[in-house]
């Protein structure tokens, strides 16, 4: 009888030490992505991308294929932006876009 009471008491102590299920929620990060599509042979050294006149970088031009995974993508803040793309000091694309959090906007060059 004492053994059964001891085992029952030990089991209750072990079960009371468990904390149960914990849940964690997390929102989306405040970043979006752009992908530059076109004919890579026309832009062998890439293109210069300017976002809102303050973020400049050289981007690789990806070949557009619906059946393949995405090529190189570039992270920007989500929201409304003016995108200007230049090649050989000539502006070839300028447009205002809106991208949401974790959205990828594809820009197709001429």
C-alpha positions, 0 to 999 in steps of 0.5 A: 500500500505504501509503495502504491501511495509513493508511486502515485505521489511521485507521479503527481509531482512529476506531472505538476512540473510540466509547463504545458504548451507554449505558443509564439506568434511572430509578424512578417518582417518589414521587407520586400523584394525586387527581381529584375527580368530581361535578356541578360546578354543585353546587360552583361555587367548588370544594371544600376538600380536606384530606389527613392534617390537614396539607395543605389546598387548594381543588380543582375538581370535574370532571364524570365522563366515561369518554370524555373525558380527565381533568380537573384532578388534584392531586399528593400523596405516594404511600401511605396518606392520610385524605382529607376534603372539605368544602363550605360548612364541611360535611364531605361526604367522609371516607375513608382511601385508599391510592395507589401511585406514579403512580396516580390515585385518583378520588373521587366526591362525592355 
